[in-house]
Amino acid sequence: MADERLTKEQLQTLITRAPFHQWLGLEVQDVADDHIVVTSRWREEFVVNPEGRYTHGGILATLIDVVADYALAAALGKPVPTIDLRVDYHRAAMPGDLTVTGKIIRAGGQFATVEATVADENGKLLASGRGTYFSAIAKK
């Protein structure tokens, strides 16, 4: 792990370098020793079913992967590759901003495990997941 964690401002700059992350409307709300909290501004393009108006599961999976990776990046100084990702969907994500919390479970020398949850504007759990990341690359 890095000697100094990235600040909220540094993490915001890092996470929004990618045009896709900009499109997702990612805003870092909080950075702590073992977790980060990020919001994603809802977009009409998230809708997969125009009649039901719920968000595509791929958006939720992406948010889990990105925020889990950047929870680790806050500690390592840069994002690292995803090795494995598992996502569970708990309820439909209806229009509205999303809050994603990423929490480091284990940060090993080669691999790290990070969990993330996605909640709606009322704090209801929409999706959760766990990823394995190749943390050794951060040392190169």
Secondary structure as GFF3:
##gff-version 3
##sequence-region A 1 140
A	DSSP	alpha_helix	8	15	.	.	.	ID=ss1
A	DSSP	alpha_helix	19	23	.	.	.	ID=ss2
A	DSSP	beta_strand	26	31	.	.	.	ID=ss3
A	DSSP	beta_strand	35	40	.	.	.	ID=ss4
A	DSSP	three_ten_helix	44	46	.	.	.	ID=ss5
A	DSSP	beta_strand	47	49	.	.	.	ID=ss6
A	DSSP	beta_strand	54	55	.	.	.	ID=ss7
A	DSSP	alpha_helix	57	76	.	.	.	ID=ss8
A	DSSP	beta_strand	82	89	.	.	.	ID=ss9
A	DSSP	beta_strand	98	107	.	.	.	ID=ss10
A	DSSP	beta_strand	112	119	.	.	.	ID=ss11
A	DSSP	beta_strand	125	133	.	.	.	ID=ss12
A	DSSP	three_ten_helix	135	139	.	.	.	ID=ss13
###
